Amino acid sequence: NETFVLTVTHLSRGSATVRVLATSDPPGSLYDGVSHDVHVTAMPGFVFSPPVLLVYSCFGHDTCVGSFSFSADTSSLADMTVTVTSSDDSIASVSPSVLTVFARNATSANATVLVSYVRAGTACLSFAVTSKGNYDSVYSGGVTVIALPDFKVADLIITPTNNGVPHGIPDFSASRPIAYVQAGSYSTFTITPTEVPSADATITISNPYPHVAVVTASITFLRGSLAPQMVTVRHVTPGDASLSLLGSGGNYEGAAWPN
């Protein structure tokens, strides 16, 4: 009563017959010589670029938007309506979700779809076609979206202290953090993972203007820990410096805040 799963891999367009034939040892059992034919039609499809899309939360914005393009892998005999669906809109959403691909340039024109970050996770995008031509009823996957974990910035403290009381900033915005530092002194803030790190992860902090401030070069999120990590900013000269974050290791591989 076992159930066996057979995988059929698309190699080229066309039709084929797959025959399932049973033999037994010793011969002569009930299923010896029993066969069944399965008709397989390999439909046309699409070419995706890139097939794997990384998106992440952008600094100062609710969402970060990535994009991919696709085109037909063979000539279409008629215009196509393509519906793009995310397997989980709470992770990544798509726009537009319905596109028209014209037969005259189906293989040369690249239709572009925007993918918006919602939260960390993985979503698969599927493509369903309605058409009066050879692409009618084509349904396929093709793009995997990896929404990378985010960072939380908090706890800004400016030194020196005021009669022993740190200059904490009570309205410090985690979505638009600005760290102030006084001449001849330093300030600190923390960066915390929003998802439990699956392995030790190094977060590189890039500072394009070291002549303005000296900043901690990197911090480490420890495997399995949501503990905040402290960053120190030391004043060099008056000015502004936009910092960027880039993760390496575990599920934080590639997670980023651009500057």
C-alpha positions as CSV (number, residue, x, y, z in Angstrom):
1,N,0.0,0.0,0.0
2,E,3.0,2.3,-0.4
3,T,2.7,5.4,-2.6
4,F,5.6,6.3,-4.8
5,V,6.2,9.8,-6.2
6,L,7.9,10.2,-9.6
7,T,9.5,13.4,-10.7
8,V,9.1,14.6,-14.3
9,T,11.7,17.2,-15.3
10,H,11.0,19.6,-18.2
11,L,13.7,19.4,-20.9
12,S,12.1,20.8,-23.9
13,R,8.6,21.5,-25.3
14,G,6.6,18.7,-26.7
15,S,4.8,15.5,-25.7
16,A,5.9,12.2,-24.3
17,T,4.5,9.1,-22.8
18,V,5.8,7.8,-19.5
19,R,5.2,4.1,-19.0
20,V,5.2,2.6,-15.5
21,L,5.9,-1.2,-15.7
22,A,5.8,-3.6,-12.8
23,T,8.0,-6.7,-12.6
24,S,8.3,-9.1,-9.7
25,D,10.9,-11.6,-8.4
26,P,10.0,-14.4,-8.6
27,P,7.8,-13.8,-11.7
28,G,4.1,-14.5,-11.7
29,S,2.9,-12.3,-8.8
30,L,-0.4,-10.4,-9.1
31,Y,1.3,-7.2,-10.5
32,D,3.9,-8.8,-12.6
33,G,3.8,-7.3,-16.1
34,V,1.2,-4.7,-15.2
35,S,1.8,-1.3,-16.9
36,H,0.2,2.1,-17.1
37,D,1.0,4.9,-19.5
38,V,1.0,8.6,-18.4
39,H,0.8,11.2,-21.2
40,V,3.0,14.2,-20.5
41,T,2.8,17.6,-22.3
42,A,5.7,19.9,-21.7
43,M,4.2,23.4,-22.0
44,P,6.1,26.6,-22.9
45,G,7.2,28.8,-20.1
46,F,9.1,31.9,-19.1
47,V,12.7,33.1,-18.5
48,F,13.1,35.0,-15.2
49,S,15.8,37.4,-14.2
50,P,16.7,37.0,-11.4
51,P,15.1,33.7,-10.4
52,V,16.0,34.4,-6.8
53,L,15.3,37.9,-5.5
54,L,16.5,39.3,-2.2
55,V,14.6,42.1,-0.6
56,Y,15.1,43.8,2.8
57,S,13.6,46.6,4.9
58,C,15.0,49.9,3.8
59,F,16.2,52.5,6.2
60,G,13.6,55.2,6.8
61,H,10.9,53.4,4.9
62,D,8.1,50.9,5.7
63,T,9.0,48.7,2.8
64,C,11.9,48.1,0.4
65,V,11.1,47.3,-3.2
66,G,13.0,44.9,-5.5
67,S,12.2,43.9,-9.0
68,F,12.5,41.1,-11.5
69,S,11.7,40.7,-15.2
70,F,10.5,37.9,-17.3
71,S,9.9,37.0,-20.9
72,A,8.4,34.1,-22.9
73,D,10.9,31.3,-23.7
74,T,9.3,30.7,-27.1
75,S,7.1,32.7,-29.5
76,S,3.5,33.2,-28.4
77,L,0.7,32.8,-31.0
78,A,-1.5,35.3,-29.2
79,D,-1.3,38.1,-26.6
80,M,-1.2,36.8,-23.0
81,T,-2.6,37.9,-19.7
82,V,-0.3,36.9,-16.9
83,T,-1.4,36.8,-13.3
84,V,1.4,36.9,-10.7
85,T,0.7,35.6,-7.3
86,S,2.8,35.6,-4.1
87,S,2.5,32.5,-1.9
88,D,2.5,34.8,1.1
89,D,1.5,38.4,0.8
90,S,2.4,38.9,4.5
91,I,6.1,38.4,3.5
92,A,6.3,39.9,0.0
93,S,3.6,41.5,-2.2
94,V,3.8,42.1,-6.0
95,S,2.8,44.9,-8.3
96,P,1.4,44.8,-10.8
97,S,-0.3,41.5,-10.2
98,V,-1.8,41.3,-13.7
99,L,0.3,42.1,-16.9
100,T,-0.3,41.9,-20.6
101,V,2.4,40.3,-22.7
102,F,2.0,41.0,-26.4
103,A,2.6,38.2,-28.8
104,R,4.7,40.4,-31.2
105,N,7.5,40.8,-28.7
106,A,6.9,38.1,-26.1
107,T,10.4,36.7,-26.2
108,S,12.3,40.0,-26.5
109,A,10.5,42.4,-24.2
110,N,11.0,42.0,-20.4
111,A,7.9,42.6,-18.3
112,T,8.9,44.0,-14.9
113,V,7.3,43.2,-11.6
114,L,8.0,45.1,-8.3
115,V,8.2,43.1,-5.1
116,S,7.7,44.8,-1.8
117,Y,9.2,43.7,1.5
118,V,6.7,43.1,4.3
119,R,8.4,40.9,6.8
120,A,11.2,38.4,6.9
121,G,10.6,35.0,5.3
122,T,10.4,33.2,2.0
123,A,7.7,33.4,-0.7
124,C,7.3,31.8,-4.1
125,L,5.8,33.7,-7.0
126,S,3.6,31.8,-9.5
127,F,2.5,32.8,-13.0
128,A,-0.8,31.8,-14.5
129,V,-1.6,32.6,-18.2
130,T,-4.8,33.0,-20.1
131,S,-4.5,33.4,-23.9
132,K,-6.0,32.3,-27.2
133,G,-2.7,30.9,-28.2
134,N,-0.1,28.2,-27.2
135,Y,0.4,29.8,-23.7
136,D,-3.2,29.3,-22.6
137,S,-3.5,27.6,-19.2
138,V,0.3,27.7,-18.6
139,Y,0.9,27.8,-14.9
140,S,4.3,27.8,-13.3
141,G,6.6,29.0,-10.5
142,G,9.8,30.6,-11.4
143,V,10.8,33.2,-8.8
144,T,11.7,32.7,-5.1
145,V,11.6,35.8,-2.9
146,I,13.8,35.9,0.2
147,A,12.8,38.7,2.5
148,L,15.8,39.1,4.8
149,P,15.6,39.8,8.5
150,D,15.6,43.4,9.8
151,F,17.4,45.4,12.4
152,K,16.1,47.5,15.3
153,V,18.1,50.6,16.3
154,A,17.5,52.0,19.8
155,D,18.8,53.3,23.1
156,L,20.8,56.4,21.9
157,I,22.8,57.9,24.7
158,I,24.9,61.1,24.4
159,T,27.9,61.7,26.6
160,P,29.3,63.4,28.6
161,T,26.6,63.0,31.2
162,N,24.7,66.0,32.7
163,N,25.4,65.8,36.4
164,G,25.7,62.1,36.2
165,V,22.5,61.7,34.1
166,P,23.0,60.5,30.5
167,H,21.4,62.5,27.7
168,G,19.0,59.9,26.5
169,I,16.8,60.8,23.6
170,P,13.3,59.6,24.6
171,D,11.8,60.2,21.1
172,F,14.6,58.4,19.3
173,S,13.0,56.9,16.1
174,A,13.8,53.3,15.4
175,S,12.6,53.8,11.8
176,R,14.6,57.0,11.2
177,P,17.4,56.9,13.7
178,I,19.7,59.9,14.0
179,A,22.7,59.6,16.4
180,Y,24.0,62.9,17.8
181,V,27.5,63.2,19.2
182,Q,29.1,66.1,20.9
183,A,32.6,67.6,20.2
184,G,35.3,65.9,22.0
185,S,33.0,63.0,23.1
186,Y,31.1,60.0,22.0
187,S,27.6,58.6,21.8
188,T,26.3,55.0,21.9
189,F,23.2,53.2,20.5
190,T,22.2,49.6,20.1
191,I,21.3,47.4,17.2
192,T,19.1,44.3,17.8
193,P,18.1,41.5,15.5
194,T,14.4,41.3,14.8
195,E,14.6,37.5,14.0
196,V,16.5,34.9,16.0
197,P,19.9,34.4,14.3
198,S,20.3,30.9,13.0
199,A,24.1,31.2,13.4
200,D,26.6,33.8,14.6
201,A,26.1,36.8,12.2
202,T,28.6,39.7,11.6
203,I,26.9,43.0,11.0
204,T,29.4,45.3,9.2
205,I,28.8,49.0,9.8
206,S,30.1,51.1,6.9
207,N,30.9,54.8,7.4
208,P,31.8,56.7,4.2
209,Y,32.9,59.8,6.2
210,P,35.5,58.7,8.9
211,H,36.7,62.3,9.0
212,V,33.4,63.3,10.6
213,A,33.0,60.4,13.1
214,V,34.7,57.2,14.0
215,V,32.1,54.3,14.3
216,T,32.3,50.7,15.6
217,A,33.3,48.8,12.5
218,S,31.1,45.7,13.2
219,I,29.0,43.9,15.8
220,T,28.1,40.2,16.2
221,F,24.6,38.8,16.6
222,L,25.1,35.5,18.5
223,R,23.3,32.4,17.4
224,G,19.9,32.0,19.1
225,S,20.2,35.4,20.9
226,L,18.1,38.6,20.5
227,A,20.5,40.5,22.7
228,P,21.2,44.1,21.6
229,Q,24.7,45.0,20.5
230,M,26.3,48.4,21.3
231,V,27.7,50.8,18.7
232,T,29.9,53.7,19.6
233,V,30.2,56.9,17.6
234,R,33.1,59.2,18.4
235,H,33.1,62.9,17.3
236,V,35.9,64.0,14.9
237,T,34.6,67.1,13.3
238,P,31.2,68.8,12.7
239,G,29.3,67.2,9.9
240,D,26.9,64.4,8.9
241,A,27.7,60.7,8.0
242,S,25.1,58.2,6.8
243,L,25.9,54.6,8.0
244,S,24.9,51.4,6.3
245,L,24.5,47.9,7.7
246,L,25.3,44.6,6.0
247,G,24.9,41.2,7.5
248,S,26.9,38.0,7.0
249,G,26.2,34.6,8.5
250,G,23.1,32.5,9.1
251,N,19.7,33.9,8.2
252,Y,21.3,37.4,8.3
253,E,23.4,36.7,5.2
254,G,22.8,39.7,2.9
255,A,20.4,41.5,5.3
256,A,21.1,45.2,4.8
257,W,20.2,48.8,5.5
258,P,21.7,51.0,2.7
259,N,23.1,54.4,3.8
